[in-house]
Amino acid sequence: MFGRRIEVTWLIHRKRGVIVLLDLKDGKCRSCGGQLQIVDVDDATMDAECSECGDSYRVEPNAFNDGGIKYWPEAMAAREAGEL
């Protein structure tokens, strides 16, 4: 729309809901460099967890240099649908 290109975040359906995975170029685990997934979200924060070592971080919606328009809205939509 209007010359903008928006990338789609990987949403993997699992038995309990949806996993929102971060692209490694946007963010990775501080401890092991593994891939992060959004495991919880609210109006002001997101909880990211490493899929490899299990470390977790509470971050702001714009923590992954996306201005809060890539991961946060998708995680909020999954939460509102009861999938996150």
ZAVO-243511 format. One record per residue: residue in three letters; x, y, z of N, C-alpha, C in turn. Coordinates in steps of 0.05 Angstrom, whole numbers, plus 5000, padded with zeros to 4 digits. Each point is the difference from the previous one (the first is absolute). Layout:
ALAXYZXYZXYZ...
This chain:
MET501649775000498450235000501750255000PHE499450184983501450254999503149974998GLY500949804986502949964996501549895024ARG498649925021501349885023500049704998ARG502149895010500349715001500249925029ILE498249835009500049915028500649705000GLU502049925014500749725001498249865020VAL499449754994498249845018501849855019THR499350015025501449855021499249704998TRP501849835006499449715000498149945023LEU497749894993498149915021499849704997ILE500849865020499949714999497749915018HIS498149854990497849905016501049765016ARG499350005025500749775017497449925015LYS500249795014497649905014498750205018ARG501650165015498950195019499650274987GLY500850054976499650264988502150064978VAL501050245000501850114980502750075012ILE502149954985502750085008500850234981VAL500750235011500950224984503150005002LEU501349924978502949984999501350264989LEU502150095013501450234990502149924979ASP500250174980502149964980502750055014LEU502049834995502650035013501350274994LYS499450124977501250264994498850235017ASP497649945012498750205017500749975029GLY500649765009500749965028500749715005LYS501849965019500749725007500650005030CYS500249765011500549965028502650135009ARG499950145022502550135011502049795010SER499049775009501749805012501349824979CYS498449894982501049794982499850074970GLY498750224994499750084972497749854986GLY498449865015497849844988497650174992GLN498149874987497650144990498050055023LEU498950255000498150085020497249964990GLN498249955019497149994994498550175020ILE497950124991498350165018498149815014VAL500149995026498349815015497850135015ASP500150275003497950155013500250294992VAL497850145001499950284991497850145015ASP500450265005497950175011500250274986ASP498650205011500050264987502750145000ALA501749935019502650155002502549834997THR499749735001502449834999499549754985MET502249874993500049734988501949835016ASP499449745003501949825012501149824978ALA502650014997501449854980501649785014GLU499949764989501449775011501749864979CYS502449925007501749864982499049714995SER499849924975499149734994502149795005GLU502550095005502249815004500749975029CYS500650225014500949985028497950065021GLY497850124991497850065019500150265014ASP502250164996500150265013497750174990SER499050185017497850174992500550295008TYR498850184985500450295003497350144998ARG499550205016497750174997501050254985VAL498850064978500950224983497750184992GLU500750244991498050184989499249924972PRO497750084990499149924973501950074978ASN501650215003501850094979502949905005ALA500349795016502749915007501549884977PHE498749924979501349864978500450174975ASN500350275005500650194979497950004977ASP497549955008497849994980498050225005GLY500550175019498150215007497449905012GLY500149755008497649885012497849934980ILE500749984974497949944980500249734988LYS502049845007500349744988499149775019TYR501249985023499549785018497750055020TRP500050245011498050065021497149974990PRO499350124977497249974991499249714995GLU501849844989499449724995499749845026ALA501750065019499849875026497450085015MET499350264998497550095012497649874987ALA500049974974497849874986499749715008ALA502349875003500049715009498949995028ARG500850195017499050005028497050055001GLU499150194985497150065000498449774989ALA501149844982498649764989500349765019GLY501550045022500349785020502149804991GLU501750074981502049814989502750045012LEU500550205016502650055011499949985030
